[in-house]
């Protein structure tokens, strides 16, 4: 009867939850919030939930998306609040719109990532970034269930730079913060692959694992070079005055959580 698209986050310690962990937590939240879910047919009916391009385990995210199908209509804003209150702090439901267009997954063509490299001087990171961007191809290896696989990490990278702002850098401790824009291709190029590429071309090896956060994902705009909000077409298609704005909403902050 109605489809709702949701944007959610993985913050703080909750970045270590797997996609399956999130699925379990979300389905419990659906039951607690008494959401009138539509169910699949067959011998083992399950709630109709479609997940799109989930972030890897261990990475934070401000821009994860899913779609649910309801058996009765609900206000997206009210539904978002009920679900958010039923989720653990750090897994925050921050936006909700009624699905009025098709192809949400088709609009997730690129991601913007933040890579925080503690213990690395920004100048050192800048030299590595320049070497990476100057290369035509950067071959990296990733272990998969079928063994070690080699592929090019350079072709999918649209932009890679050292962030200028010092706001998030802790005191006198060296810390380079990179901004990465990468297309969603096959095989997928992940932030870890780009870090492997920086190591390959410039021997950049942070002393501690990088803290990685997805800041946005959506359709890549070739003209502006930006990643656009994938829920915007649904808002634009809504009749004026009929749909209450649903978000983005103020988020819960996990107690004692550090940067994602």
Secondary structure by P-SEA (a helix, b strand, c coil): cbbbbbbbbcccccccccaaaaaaaaaaaaaaaccbbbbbbccccccccccccccccccccccccbbbbbcccccaaaaaaaaaaacccccccccccccccccccccccbbbbbbbbccccaaaaaaaaaaaaaccbbbbbbbccccbbbbbcccccccccccccccccccccbbbbbbbbbccccccccaaaaaaaaaaacccccccccccccccccccccccccccccaaaaaaaccccccccccccccccccccccc
